[in-house]
């Protein structure tokens, strides 16, 4: 994927690079970022990529489709607005029904259609997400849905498990140490005894690293979930494969949610020792419950 003309941090650029598989976008992509602007930029890049007609590296940024996509004026790229009738910043069930019908209609100018949902975690209530699920379960051909959000935990597990995740920068770039610690915790989760897990979790005592490590762990667990759903993980395949072989979809989702709530606790200056012990107990409980 050609990211020229866009300013993404290294990690985000690498993720986008790996998304470019077989020349098509996945049907559904969640773009999570603390910055709405970054998420919007990625959506523009991915929509350009989908409709670009260049034979070389896409998006070329120069063809008519690219230019229209960049200025958000492409006939096959829709930016869903909240339902005006409801006077709130949210999507309605009626809108979902319209999208389901609309998504079946062939594109006008390009080979693909893209639907962009900004602030999707806020605008899609659980009921709306549930209706939207139909589009994710039976995606029409050559249609991609881009769900932009600040916190992907707000999505239903059923939605999460069908989407490819891009977690973009904004200070959340993950360093080597955090990535290694997260991998050790993941190994600990599937270890036979409690000790390796507890030992690896105590690395979170370094508060500077704790949030970053939990974000990295969440990434590993998401990769396992994607593997389990038949998708292609964005990170280390081997570890994701072993986790996927050992854990169910429901267990992985619970663990991802646990990472999110622990990150919140760290931000609120909780007692880290206590957090490590609790997290260990909770991860073990999820792993071993029937
Ligand atoms: Zn182009």
Boltz pocket constraint, residues with backbone or C-beta under 6 A from the ligand:
constraints:
  - pocket:
      binder: B
      contacts: [[A, 48], [A, 51], [A, 52], [A, 53], [A, 54], [A, 59], [A, 60], [A, 61], [A, 62], [A, 63], [A, 64], [A, 65], [A, 66], [A, 67]]
      max_distance: 6.0
